[in-house]
C-alpha cells in the first residue's frame, strides 16, 4: 500500500470532518438556542350571579265608572184598529177603473174586476182596509195577489162572500 495514499485518505477524512463540523456550527447559528418554554396560561372563570329583579308593586286597579243605564224603551204607538164599515166609492183610480154595482141607497155592493185592476187598489178606491176586504171575500186567494178580469168582489160589509 502506498503511504501517500494513506495520507490522502487521512486528509480526506480530516477535511470531511472539518467540513461537517463547520456545517454543524453554521447550522447551529440558524436555530435559536432553546428558549424558555412559554408560560402556561390558566384562565379562571368566576360566574357572577345576575341580580334578580325586584318586583315593583302593581297599583290597585282603578274601578271603571259604571256605564250609563240604557234608556227606557219607548214603545211605538199602537196600530190603529179599523172597525169594519161600509164601502165608499172615491171614484175610479189607476188599478180600480171598473163601475161598481150599487144598492137602493146608492152604496156600492159589488165590483167586477176589469183589465189593469189590482186587489189593493180596489180596497183603496172603496176606502176599505185590505184585510177587511179579504174577510168579506173568502173566494179571493193568495191575499189578493191574483185577481182575474171578470171576478166579482163583494163590497157589502154586512155579508161574507157573494151569496
C-alpha positions as CSV (number, residue, x, y, z in Angstrom):
1,X,0.0,0.0,0.0
2,X,1.2,3.3,-0.8
3,X,1.9,5.5,2.2
4,X,1.0,8.6,0.3
5,X,-2.3,7.2,-0.4
6,X,-2.9,6.7,3.3
7,X,-2.1,10.3,3.9
8,X,-4.5,11.4,1.4
9,X,-7.2,9.3,2.8
10,X,-6.5,10.6,6.3
11,X,-6.5,14.1,4.9
12,X,-9.8,13.4,3.2
13,X,-11.2,12.2,6.5
14,X,-9.9,15.3,8.2
15,X,-11.3,17.6,5.6
16,X,-14.7,15.8,5.7
17,X,-14.7,16.0,9.5
18,X,-13.8,19.7,9.4
19,X,-16.5,20.4,6.8
20,X,-19.0,18.5,8.9
21,X,-18.0,20.4,12.0
22,X,-18.2,23.7,10.1
23,X,-21.7,22.8,8.7
24,X,-22.8,21.9,12.2
25,X,-21.5,25.1,13.7
26,X,-23.1,27.1,10.9
27,X,-26.4,25.3,11.3
28,X,-26.3,25.8,15.0
29,X,-26.4,29.6,14.3
30,X,-29.5,29.2,12.3
31,X,-31.5,27.7,15.1
32,X,-32.1,29.8,18.1
33,X,-30.9,28.5,21.4
34,X,-33.5,26.7,23.3
35,X,-35.8,29.3,24.7
36,X,-37.7,29.1,27.9
37,X,-41.0,27.4,27.4
38,X,-44.0,29.7,27.1
39,X,-45.7,30.1,30.4
40,X,-48.9,28.0,30.7
41,X,-51.9,30.3,30.7
42,X,-54.5,29.4,33.3
43,X,-57.9,31.0,32.9
44,X,-60.2,31.2,35.9
45,X,-63.8,31.9,35.2
46,X,-65.9,33.2,38.0
47,X,-69.6,33.2,37.5
48,X,-71.3,36.3,38.8
49,X,-75.0,35.7,39.5
50,X,-77.4,38.0,37.7
51,X,-79.3,40.1,40.1
52,X,-82.9,39.1,40.5
53,X,-85.3,41.9,39.5
54,X,-87.0,43.5,42.4
55,X,-90.7,43.3,41.9
56,X,-92.4,46.7,41.6
57,X,-95.8,46.8,43.3
58,X,-98.7,47.0,40.9
59,X,-101.1,49.8,41.6
60,X,-104.5,48.6,42.6
61,X,-106.9,48.5,39.7
62,X,-108.9,51.7,39.2
63,X,-112.6,51.0,39.2
64,X,-114.1,52.0,35.8
65,X,-117.2,54.2,36.1
66,X,-120.4,52.2,35.6
67,X,-121.9,52.7,32.2
68,X,-124.9,54.9,31.9
69,X,-128.1,53.0,32.2
70,X,-129.8,52.2,28.9
71,X,-132.7,54.5,28.2
72,X,-136.1,53.0,28.8
73,X,-137.6,51.7,25.6
74,X,-140.4,53.8,24.2
75,X,-143.0,51.7,22.5
76,X,-144.4,52.7,19.2
77,X,-147.9,54.0,19.1
78,X,-150.3,51.1,18.8
79,X,-151.5,50.3,15.4
80,X,-154.9,51.8,14.6
81,X,-157.8,49.5,14.9
82,X,-160.0,49.6,11.9
83,X,-163.6,48.9,12.6
84,X,-165.4,47.3,9.7
85,X,-167.6,49.7,7.9
86,X,-169.3,50.3,4.6
87,X,-167.5,50.9,1.4
88,X,-167.4,54.4,0.0
89,X,-166.7,55.0,-3.7
90,X,-163.9,57.5,-4.1
91,X,-164.1,57.3,-7.9
92,X,-162.0,55.5,-10.4
93,X,-158.2,55.3,-9.8
94,X,-155.4,53.6,-11.6
95,X,-155.7,49.9,-10.7
96,X,-159.5,50.2,-10.0
97,X,-161.3,51.5,-13.1
98,X,-164.5,49.4,-13.2
99,X,-168.0,50.5,-12.3
100,X,-169.5,49.2,-9.0
101,X,-173.0,47.8,-8.6
102,X,-174.9,49.9,-6.0
103,X,-177.9,49.1,-3.8
104,X,-181.1,51.1,-3.4
105,X,-179.4,53.7,-1.2
106,X,-176.5,54.2,-3.6
107,X,-174.0,52.2,-1.5
108,X,-171.6,50.0,-3.6
109,X,-172.3,46.3,-3.0
110,X,-170.3,44.6,-5.9
111,X,-167.4,45.3,-8.1
112,X,-166.4,43.5,-11.3
113,X,-162.6,43.3,-12.0
114,X,-161.5,44.9,-15.3
115,X,-158.2,44.9,-17.1
116,X,-155.4,46.5,-15.1
117,X,-157.1,46.2,-11.7
118,X,-155.4,45.1,-8.5
119,X,-157.0,44.0,-5.3
120,X,-155.0,46.6,-3.2
121,X,-156.1,49.4,-5.5
122,X,-159.7,48.3,-5.3
123,X,-159.5,48.4,-1.5
124,X,-158.1,51.9,-1.7
125,X,-160.8,53.1,-4.1
126,X,-163.6,51.9,-1.8
127,X,-161.8,53.2,1.4
128,X,-161.6,49.7,2.9
129,X,-158.6,48.1,4.7
130,X,-157.3,45.3,2.6
131,X,-157.7,42.8,5.4
132,X,-161.4,43.7,5.8
133,X,-162.0,43.3,2.0
134,X,-160.2,39.9,2.2
135,X,-162.5,38.8,5.0
136,X,-165.6,40.0,3.1
137,X,-164.3,37.9,0.0
138,X,-163.1,34.5,1.0
139,X,-163.2,33.4,-2.6
140,X,-160.2,35.6,-3.3
141,X,-156.9,33.6,-2.8
142,X,-153.3,34.5,-2.3
143,X,-154.1,37.5,-0.1
144,X,-155.5,39.3,-3.1
145,X,-152.3,38.9,-5.2
146,X,-154.2,37.2,-8.0
147,X,-157.5,38.7,-9.3
148,X,-158.7,38.0,-12.7
149,X,-160.8,40.0,-15.2
150,X,-164.5,39.3,-14.6
151,X,-164.0,38.3,-10.9
152,X,-166.8,39.7,-8.7
153,X,-165.8,41.3,-5.4
154,X,-168.3,41.8,-2.5
155,X,-168.3,45.4,-1.2
156,X,-171.3,44.9,1.3
157,X,-169.6,44.9,4.7
158,X,-172.6,43.1,6.3
159,X,-172.1,40.0,4.2
160,X,-169.3,37.5,3.7
161,X,-168.8,36.3,0.1
162,X,-171.1,36.8,-2.9
163,X,-174.1,34.7,-1.7
